[in-house]
Amino acid sequence: PDKGVKSAPSSQNQAKKVAPSRQAASPAVAATQAAGRPAKAGQAPAPARRVRGSAWVMEQDAGTFTVQLTRWADEARAKKYIEDNQLLDDAAYVHVRHRGKDWYLVVYRTYPSLGSARAAIKALPPALKKYGPWVRNISSLQSAAVLD
């Protein structure tokens, strides 16, 4: 719209105020709404999205690359990082053991080349650059993964 030009709200565009329902949603509806999808009548709710783990890394093409965002010694902390940063569709964690210690690496997307993965790091928002992300080859993670 042009700056300075205001249009009068039409009756069709005005939002109607509706009192919230006091009835609790069913667990299935609540799970669907929590997953960010509206529930539809007569339709089974979509399953709640979950944090992807090592199995996701194992399914990737070994010739691709990923960006490791961080690592944690605690699996719950790795999952929380993914959830807190709203990365359910873009990240996974992989369990590895290095020098006798368990680590949970948080990796972000896959890229067809080293150059595209490096470019992706530059384009990350500041919150995802906090721990100094770096490029990893998927095949090295697949070799190091501890499959529970």
N, C-alpha and C positions, 0 to 999 in steps of 0.2 A: 504494500500500500504506500501511497505518497505520504511524505512527512507533512504533518500539519493538517491533513485531511481526515476528519473524523466522521464515521458513519454512525447513524443512530442504530442502536441494537433493535433487531426485529424480534418479534415474539418467538420466531422459530429458533433464533440464535441464543436466546436467554436460557440459562441453565435453570432447571427446576430444582428447588431444594426439597429433598426427600429425607424424611426421618430415617436414621439407620435402624435396621432390623434388630430386635432384641433376641431373636432366635439364633442359637449357635449353629454354625455350618457343620455339616457332617464331616467326619474325618477325611473322607475322600475329596470333598469339595475344598476343605481347608488345605489339603496337600496340593491340590491343583492350583489354588489361588496362591499358595506360598511359592510354587514353582513359576509364578508369573504368567500363568495362562488362565483365562476365564473358564469357569466350568460351564458346560452346555447341558441343558436338560436332556435326559435320556442317553447321554454319551458317557462312557467310562472316562474317568479323569486320566490324564497323561501321568506316567510315573514321575515322581520327584527326581530332579536331576541330582546326580551325585558327582563327587570329585573323582576324576579319573586317576588310576594308579598305574603301576608297572605294566599291567596287561596292555594298556593303551600304547605305551612305548614299544612293547614287543610287536605290536601290529603294524608299526610304521615301516616304511621303506628304509632299509639299512643305508642307502646311499644319500639320504637327506640329512639336513642339519636342524638343530633346534637352538633355542636360547635358554641357558640356565639362568634363572632369576635369582635364586638363593638356595641354601641348603639348611636343613634343620636336623638335629639329633633326635627329635621327637616327631613321630608320624602325625600325631594330632595337630602339632604346630604347623606342619606343612599343609595339611588340609585346611586349617584355619586361615593361613595366608592366602590360599587360593580362593576361599569363600569371601574373606574380608575384602579382597581386591576384585571381586566379581569376575573371576576368571574361569568359571565352570566350563565354558565352551572353548576356552583358549589355552588352558594349561593342564598339566598333569604332574604327578609326583612319581619318582622312581626310587625304590629302595635299593641302596648299594651298600657294600661293606668295604671300607678303606682302612687299611692298617689295623684291622680287628675291631673297628668301630662302625656301628650302623649309622647311615645318613639317609635322609629323605630329600632328594634333589627336586626342586620345583622347576619344571621346564615349560617353555612357552612356544606353542605352535611348531610347525615344521616348515622348512624352507628348502627349495630345490638346490640351492648353491650356497657356498660359504659367503659369497658377496651379498646375496639377498638376506642372509641371516645377520650379517654385520650392519646392513642398512636398516634392518628392523630394530636393532638395538638403538640406533640413533633416533628413530621415530617413537620410541617408547615414552610414555608419560613419565614425569619425574618420580612418581611413587614406585614405579616398577624398575627404576634405575638405582634405587636406594642402596642395594647391596652389590652393585658393580656387576651387572649381567655379562655373560660371555657366551660365545658360540661353542656348541658341542656337536659332535658327529653322533647321529642316532645309533650307528653301529657300535660305538664305544659304550654307550649307555646300555644297549641290549646285551653286550658281553659282560658288563659289570652288574647287571640287575640281579638282585636276590629275589627269586620268585617264591613267595610265601605259600 
